């Protein structure tokens, strides 16, 4: 089955107001930039975004925050976006803070059809407020509900028309987890290659999880640089 679409506009064409989105990426790496740009242009509103972080002020999900398109973020790290802070403190944006490992497992469990799981992470903190606590072998655990999304937006290095994906190094991050948790997964890739040109053992995400794929353009290739004193 050929899953190729013409570009990001066609890929996100049916994402409605109020949708729940799982968006891949970690910091500035592995961000589905083209899909986000298409959503900004589309002007869809009242989105709930599941993402490890909320981008920065002028990149990634930060661009949707500028347009007030997001009503709720389910995130782990939001420390590099001043607009995000402003929107939360003003009450314009809801936030559900989740420990990073718990967020990853909530997505993985959602993709595996597991509705909930117990974890020791967060016990005794605000993370556990209002949640069921159960003891196993003398240690308390918090019941966490898994996450599912209406749409998942991911970015990969290579992909084929069947939707098989290979991620490059750390861009693998949350992308495969988001892909499995989405009812409709949209993948943008740096290279769209013929079926059979990728070694089966090298494929990180099987095409069965991907509904639409396209070759992205004009990636910014931002990186985080380590600086040291001279």
C-alpha positions as a Python dict, from the first residue, in 0.01 Angstrom:
ca = {
    (1, 'X'): (0, 0, 0),
    (2, 'X'): (143, 335, -106),
    (3, 'X'): (112, 576, 186),
    (4, 'X'): (289, 873, 27),
    (5, 'X'): (107, 1206, 33),
    (6, 'X'): (210, 1519, -155),
    (7, 'X'): (326, 1717, 145),
    (8, 'X'): (247, 1844, 495),
    (9, 'X'): (-73, 2027, 400),
    (10, 'X'): (-231, 1709, 267),
    (11, 'X'): (-91, 1508, 556),
    (12, 'X'): (-262, 1719, 825),
    (13, 'X'): (-570, 1803, 619),
    (14, 'X'): (-821, 1632, 851),
    (15, 'X'): (-677, 1727, 1191),
    (16, 'X'): (-972, 1908, 1352),
    (17, 'X'): (-1007, 2161, 1630),
    (18, 'X'): (-983, 1989, 1968),
    (19, 'X'): (-767, 1699, 1848),
    (20, 'X'): (-518, 1519, 2073),
    (21, 'X'): (-173, 1509, 1913),
    (22, 'X'): (134, 1304, 2008),
    (23, 'X'): (434, 1494, 1872),
    (24, 'X'): (780, 1340, 1853),
    (25, 'X'): (1106, 1511, 1937),
    (26, 'X'): (1339, 1585, 2224),
    (27, 'X'): (1472, 1936, 2277),
    (28, 'X'): (1557, 2057, 1926),
    (29, 'X'): (1610, 1709, 1782),
    (30, 'X'): (1368, 1501, 1576),
    (31, 'X'): (1095, 1765, 1555),
    (32, 'X'): (827, 1719, 1282),
    (33, 'X'): (885, 2075, 1161),
    (34, 'X'): (691, 2056, 837),
    (35, 'X'): (377, 1915, 1001),
    (36, 'X'): (387, 2180, 1272),
    (37, 'X'): (426, 2456, 1012),
    (38, 'X'): (126, 2316, 823),
    (39, 'X'): (-83, 2315, 1141),
    (40, 'X'): (13, 2677, 1209),
    (41, 'X'): (-99, 2770, 858),
    (42, 'X'): (-416, 2563, 892),
    (43, 'X'): (-504, 2753, 1211),
    (44, 'X'): (-649, 2453, 1396),
    (45, 'X'): (-735, 2539, 1760),
    (46, 'X'): (-788, 2390, 2107),
    (47, 'X'): (-528, 2118, 2063),
    (48, 'X'): (-401, 1889, 2335),
    (49, 'X'): (-34, 1812, 2265),
    (50, 'X'): (155, 1520, 2416),
    (51, 'X'): (524, 1598, 2379),
    (52, 'X'): (835, 1563, 2589),
    (53, 'X'): (885, 1938, 2569),
    (54, 'X'): (703, 2241, 2431),
    (55, 'X'): (967, 2358, 2187),
    (56, 'X'): (1132, 2697, 2225),
    (57, 'X'): (978, 3038, 2166),
    (58, 'X'): (1030, 3038, 1789),
    (59, 'X'): (1055, 2670, 1700),
    (60, 'X'): (856, 2349, 1723),
    (61, 'X'): (539, 2357, 1930),
    (62, 'X'): (643, 2707, 2035),
    (63, 'X'): (512, 2828, 1697),
    (64, 'X'): (167, 2689, 1778),
    (65, 'X'): (177, 2848, 2121),
    (66, 'X'): (239, 3185, 1956),
    (67, 'X'): (-88, 3143, 1767),
    (68, 'X'): (-272, 3022, 2081),
    (69, 'X'): (-355, 2692, 1909),
    (70, 'X'): (-279, 2470, 2209),
    (71, 'X'): (-513, 2449, 2508),
    (72, 'X'): (-326, 2175, 2700),
    (73, 'X'): (25, 2031, 2712),
    (74, 'X'): (112, 1689, 2852),
    (75, 'X'): (487, 1724, 2892),
    (76, 'X'): (798, 1642, 3088),
    (77, 'X'): (1035, 1935, 3028),
    (78, 'X'): (922, 2289, 2951),
    (79, 'X'): (1213, 2496, 3077),
    (80, 'X'): (1322, 2674, 2758),
    (81, 'X'): (1003, 2846, 2647),
    (82, 'X'): (922, 3178, 2811),
    (83, 'X'): (593, 3211, 2623),
    (84, 'X'): (491, 2873, 2761),
    (85, 'X'): (558, 3000, 3114),
    (86, 'X'): (357, 3316, 3049),
    (87, 'X'): (58, 3124, 2912),
    (88, 'X'): (56, 2879, 3205),
    (89, 'X'): (80, 3151, 3469),
    (90, 'X'): (-197, 3352, 3303),
    (91, 'X'): (-427, 3049, 3290),
    (92, 'X'): (-442, 3043, 2909),
    (93, 'X'): (-267, 2705, 2888),
    (94, 'X'): (-331, 2390, 3089),
    (95, 'X'): (-35, 2170, 3175),
    (96, 'X'): (-6, 1812, 3293),
    (97, 'X'): (353, 1765, 3407),
    (98, 'X'): (472, 1405, 3384),
    (99, 'X'): (810, 1252, 3477),
    (100, 'X'): (1001, 1180, 3158),
    (101, 'X'): (1026, 804, 3202),
    (102, 'X'): (660, 786, 3301),
    (103, 'X'): (563, 986, 2991),
    (104, 'X'): (758, 746, 2771),
    (105, 'X'): (592, 446, 2933),
    (106, 'X'): (244, 603, 2912),
    (107, 'X'): (291, 636, 2535),
    (108, 'X'): (445, 290, 2499),
    (109, 'X'): (164, 133, 2701),
    (110, 'X'): (-98, 319, 2500),
    (111, 'X'): (51, 188, 2178),
    (112, 'X'): (58, -166, 2320),
    (113, 'X'): (-308, -156, 2425),
    (114, 'X'): (-230, -145, 2798),
    (115, 'X'): (-475, 95, 2968),
    (116, 'X'): (-273, 163, 3284),
    (117, 'X'): (32, 57, 3486),
    (118, 'X'): (189, 104, 3827),
    (119, 'X'): (515, 293, 3881),
    (120, 'X'): (704, 404, 4190),
    (121, 'X'): (800, 729, 4019),
    (122, 'X'): (619, 1031, 4159),
    (123, 'X'): (497, 872, 4482),
    (124, 'X'): (483, 1127, 4761),
    (125, 'X'): (481, 1423, 4520),
    (126, 'X'): (213, 1629, 4346),
    (127, 'X'): (241, 1384, 4055),
    (128, 'X'): (57, 1127, 4266),
    (129, 'X'): (-226, 1354, 4380),
    (130, 'X'): (-568, 1206, 4303),
    (131, 'X'): (-423, 878, 4175),
    (132, 'X'): (-461, 528, 4309),
    (133, 'X'): (-173, 404, 4525),
    (134, 'X'): (-103, 35, 4572),
    (135, 'X'): (172, -146, 4760),
    (136, 'X'): (384, -420, 4603),
    (137, 'X'): (651, -598, 4809),
    (138, 'X'): (637, -326, 5071),
    (139, 'X'): (683, -37, 4827),
    (140, 'X'): (407, 208, 4722),
    (141, 'X'): (330, 253, 4352),
    (142, 'X'): (123, 507, 4161),
    (143, 'X'): (-134, 398, 3903),
    (144, 'X'): (-78, 587, 3576),
    (145, 'X'): (-319, 584, 3284),
    (146, 'X'): (-163, 525, 2943),
    (147, 'X'): (-186, 778, 2660),
    (148, 'X'): (-345, 756, 2317),
    (149, 'X'): (-370, 1029, 2055),
    (150, 'X'): (-600, 1105, 1765),
    (151, 'X'): (-296, 1183, 1550),
    (152, 'X'): (77, 1129, 1592),
    (153, 'X'): (329, 1353, 1414),
    (154, 'X'): (681, 1212, 1383),
    (155, 'X'): (1002, 1287, 1198),
    (156, 'X'): (1242, 1021, 1071),
    (157, 'X'): (1563, 1012, 872),
    (158, 'X'): (1454, 761, 608),
    (159, 'X'): (1123, 607, 510),
    (160, 'X'): (961, 420, 222),
    (161, 'X'): (618, 423, 63),
    (162, 'X'): (500, 151, 301),
    (163, 'X'): (578, 372, 600),
    (164, 'X'): (880, 181, 733),
    (165, 'X'): (1103, 426, 920),
    (166, 'X'): (1464, 464, 1030),
    (167, 'X'): (1552, 736, 1281),
    (168, 'X'): (1896, 892, 1296),
    (169, 'X'): (2076, 868, 1629),
    (170, 'X'): (1911, 1072, 1906),
    (171, 'X'): (1624, 1178, 1676),
    (172, 'X'): (1484, 836, 1762),
    (173, 'X'): (1390, 970, 2110),
    (174, 'X'): (1011, 993, 2157),
    (175, 'X'): (924, 950, 1789),
    (176, 'X'): (861, 571, 1782),
    (177, 'X'): (660, 589, 2105),
    (178, 'X'): (438, 866, 1969),
    (179, 'X'): (393, 676, 1643),
    (180, 'X'): (257, 366, 1813),
    (181, 'X'): (24, 569, 2038),
    (182, 'X'): (-147, 757, 1752),
    (183, 'X'): (-465, 636, 1585),
    (184, 'X'): (-342, 806, 1266),
    (185, 'X'): (35, 846, 1242),
    (186, 'X'): (187, 1096, 1000),
    (187, 'X'): (559, 1068, 926),
    (188, 'X'): (781, 1323, 760),
    (189, 'X'): (1124, 1205, 649),
    (190, 'X'): (1446, 1357, 526),
    (191, 'X'): (1483, 1088, 263),
    (192, 'X'): (1204, 895, 91),
    (193, 'X'): (1358, 576, -48),
    (194, 'X'): (1230, 282, -257),
    (195, 'X'): (1074, -17, -84),
    (196, 'X'): (1341, -279, -19),
    (197, 'X'): (1632, -36, -2),
    (198, 'X'): (1641, -41, 379),
    (199, 'X'): (1772, -348, 556),
    (200, 'X'): (1483, -508, 749),
    (201, 'X'): (1696, -545, 1061),
    (202, 'X'): (1772, -171, 1054),
    (203, 'X'): (1408, -54, 1052),
    (204, 'X'): (1314, 110, 1382),
    (205, 'X'): (940, 143, 1319),
    (206, 'X'): (741, -95, 1097),
    (207, 'X'): (514, 64, 841),
    (208, 'X'): (202, -88, 996),
    (209, 'X'): (201, 203, 1242),
    (210, 'X'): (222, 474, 975),
    (211, 'X'): (-78, 591, 773),
    (212, 'X'): (79, 881, 578),
    (213, 'X'): (434, 971, 482),
    (214, 'X'): (602, 1250, 287),
    (215, 'X'): (948, 1389, 225),
    (216, 'X'): (1003, 1704, 427),
    (217, 'X'): (1193, 2012, 323),
    (218, 'X'): (1401, 2297, 463),
    (219, 'X'): (1492, 2140, 795),
    (220, 'X'): (1667, 2387, 1023),
    (221, 'X'): (1908, 2130, 1169),
    (222, 'X'): (1932, 2312, 1499),
    (223, 'X'): (2172, 2163, 1749),
    (224, 'X'): (2257, 2232, 2110),
    (225, 'X'): (2622, 2330, 2135),
    (226, 'X'): (2831, 2266, 2443),
    (227, 'X'): (3057, 2558, 2528),
    (228, 'X'): (3349, 2559, 2764),
    (229, 'X'): (3567, 2834, 2901),
    (230, 'X'): (3890, 2910, 2718),
}
